[in-house]
Amino acid sequence: MIGIRSRIAGGAVAVGLALGGCSPEYNWREIRPDDGGYAVLLPAKPSASSRDVQLDDLKTPMAMQQAKVGETVFAVAVARLPDASDHTQRKALAAMRAGMVRNIGGRETAARPVAVDVVDTGGRRNGQLNATEVEVAGSLKGAATTMVVRFAARDAYAYQWLVLGQAIDRDQAAVFLESFKALR
């Protein structure tokens, strides 16, 4: 039986080959943090951090995994919500979205709905989550910056995963963004 790690890694290799070869800068690896209920491919060894954040009137712990290739950041953040109600999820996701745009003094240039697979530990798909992908133009440290970020919620978790940089490699960003899977 092929596990999710092999399936996702194999998919990333296939995407890389289809795009014209592998880049030595990108060393894709799957991570599955102990608390958070997700799996994702990151292009380099990740660093982890956590802190309490304020999402509107919700104070909640948020854990983040991030990796950097050149000046491009790939990151996943998961907030533990006080409950799993639709109201709490919507409120948290709206606050996360507004905060990410504000963080780079930006404006949304595009938004679209996307679907995220929910898989079991063996990699079998057993559902989907509705998510939103947003592209933001802004600046960091005086330099024009682009961010592509996705948002989704499941149970008592709110997720955001993003690529941020001055010159985002869209093909590599797609590998990362599309590799995110919620675990059940």
N, C-alpha and C positions, 0 to 999 in steps of 0.2 A: 504494500500500500504506500502510495506516495503521499507525504505529508504536505501541509500548507507551505512550509518553508521551501521545499523542493519545487512545488508548483509555482509559487510567486517568484523565486529566484530563477527558475527556468523561463518564466514569462519575461522577466527583466532581461535575461540574456538574449532571448529571441527578439525582443524589441530593440536591444542594442545592436544586434547583428543586422536587423532589418534597416536600421538607420545608418548603416555604413561602417559598422565596426565598433569596437569598444574603445573608450577613452580611458587612459591610465589614471586620469584624475578621479574617476568615479569607481569606487570600490563598493558596490551595492551589497548590503547585508540586511537581513530581516531582524527586526526587534519586536519583542512581545513583553512590554513591561508587566511586572507582577500585578499591579493595580491599574486598571484602565480599560481592560477588555478590548484591546485592539492589536493588530499586527500591521506593520508597515515596513517598506524598504527605505533605508537611508543610505546615501551615497558615500559615507565615510563613518568612522567610529564616532558614535554620538556621545554627547555630554548630557547629563541629567540635572535637573534642578526642580525645586518645588517651592511654593510660597502661597500665602493666602492672597486672594484677589477679591475686589469688589465688583460684582456684576450687577449693575443697577443697585437694588437694595439687598442683593444676596452676597454675603461674605462666604467664600468657599475656598477650599484648598484646590490648587491647580498644580499639576505635575507636567513638566515639559522635557522632551527629548529633542536635541537638535544636533545637526551636523553641518559643517561648512566646507564648501569646495570653492577655492578661490575666494571671491567676495560674495558668493551666493550662499544664503542660509536656507536650510531645509529644516522645518521644525513641526512638531506635533505637540499640542497642549490638550490636556484633558482636565476638566473641572468636575469635581464631585459635587453634585447638586443635593440640596436638602431633601428633595423628594422627586419622584418620577412623573409628576403631573405634566400635562401638555402646557399648562400656563407657565410653570417654572422653566420648562425646557425652552419655550418661545422667548421668555424674558431673558434667560441666560444667553441664548444665541444672538438675540438682538444687541445685547450689551457687548458681547464678544466682537461682533461685527463692527459696531460703532467704535469700540476701543482700538481695533486694528487699523481702521482708517485714520483715526486721530493720531495713532502712534507715529505715522509717517506724514502727518499734516497733509493727508491726501484727499482724493475724491475718487469715487467709484466710476470706472469707465465701462464696465460690463458686469452683468450678473446673469447666471443661468442655473436652472435646476439640474442636478446630477443624481445618479443612483449609486449607492454604496452597498456592496455585498456584505451580508452577515454570513459568517461561516462557522462551522464547528471546528474543534481542535484537529480534526483530520483533514480539514480543508474543503469539506463539502458545503456547498452553498445551501443555506436554509432560510433565506429571506433577503430583503433589501431595506435600506434606510433611504429616506429622502434627504438630500443634502442640497446645499447651495454653493456654487462657486462664484467668487467675486474677484474681479481684477481691479487693482487700485494703483493710481499714479500719484506719487508724492515725492518727498525728498527726505534723506537722512544725511546729517552732517554736510548740508549744502549741496549734495549730489542728487540728481534725478534718480528716483528709485521706483521699481515696479514690484508689486506684490500680487501673487495669485494665491488665494486662500479659499479653503472649503470649510463649511460648517455643517455639523450634524449632531443629533442627540439620540441617545438610546438609554432607556431606563433612567437611572439617576446620574448619567454622564452627559456632558456637553463637550464636543470635540471641535478643535480647529487644527487644520494642518495646512502649511503654507510654504511657499518658495518666495524669497525676498532678495532682491539684488538690483544692481545697476544694469546688468546685461544678462538676463535670465536665458539659459539654454532651454528653449521650449520643449524639446524632445526629452531631455533629462527631467525637466519639471513634470512632464506627463507621466514618466515612469513612476516617480514618487507619488504624485497626487492620486493616480489610479491604483497604486498598490495598497492603499489604506483599506483595511477590512475590519469590520467590527466582529468580535468573537462572541459566540454564545456557547 
